[in-house]
Amino acid sequence: MLDYGMTIYKYCRVPCHYTGFNLAFRVDSGSNPFYFATAIEYENGDGDLSRVELQNGALGSWLPMQQSFGAVWKLNATVPGPLSFRITSSSNKTVVATNVIPVGWKPGQIYYSDVNF
């Protein structure tokens, strides 16, 4: 709660419903061959993301990402792509965005998936 003089502002997270949108992944401008970060946008549903995992190409194993701040998740690793994401919401729903970010991804680019909660 923030108090600015006589007005008190109270903030809370509300469910978002993005009709017609799927999850989008905005590659952070600081991403490079040894560090990858992405903002996950247009999350439809009932809460925060509790877990984000990344799969690099055909390696098969899922690597847990760390929440950097807000909607940005990061991984200190080399990830040339293609990149898939397994995302779990705070209500324990999981979706998988397969090969959503291609080989040769670029910082600052937005890549759109075909899934949402």
Buried (B, 14 or more C-beta within 10 A) or exposed (E): EEEEEEEEEEEEEEEEEBEEBBBBBBBBEEBEEEBBBBBBBBBBBBBEBBBBBBBBEEEEEBBEBEBBEEBBBBBEEEBEBBBBBBBBBEEEEEBBBEBBBEEEBEBEBEBEBEBBB
